[in-house]
């Protein structure tokens, strides 16, 4: 009787632990979603997806009959969470997302507060694109891309337009922008 009771007790505790350990996806970035927003979410559903938040569209452009180029999502308290770029499809979805809130992170713990070293530890680098003021890091097998300001680089690399390689970027270089592109 004691053994059966103990087994049942362990079973109940296990079920409770599993049911209580649901992962909070409110600020989780995956290849298919960013928080509550999914890759297939139509633009028309944004008010439903972000029901407790504020959606800001370019109303002047809408009044002129044009399509909104950028849609900003703000938390109820005013914190800028995301900026969304709609696709040009007949039923527009999200094409590009810029993350503004440091709480958004991938399942690997990478977000706006991450450094180049963190990115390199968790992702293989597909390519690095050098622009006038920054370098953009594109991980392999991911829709994410990270921008690092050239001010984070050694002085001799800040003003070059030549290709910058991963070994030239300090591990401590901070992420300036985090974006995901869905096509």
Buried (B, 14 or more C-beta within 10 A) or exposed (E): EEEEEEEEEEEEEEEEEEEEEEEEEEBBBBEEBBBBBBBEBBBEEBEEBBEEBBBEBBEEEEEEEEEBEBBBBBBEEEEBBBBBBBBEEEEBBBBBBBBBBEBBBBEEEBBBEBBBEBBBEBBEBEEBEBEEEBBBBBBEEBBBBBBBBBEBBEEEBEEEEEEBEEEBBBEEBBBBBBBBBBE
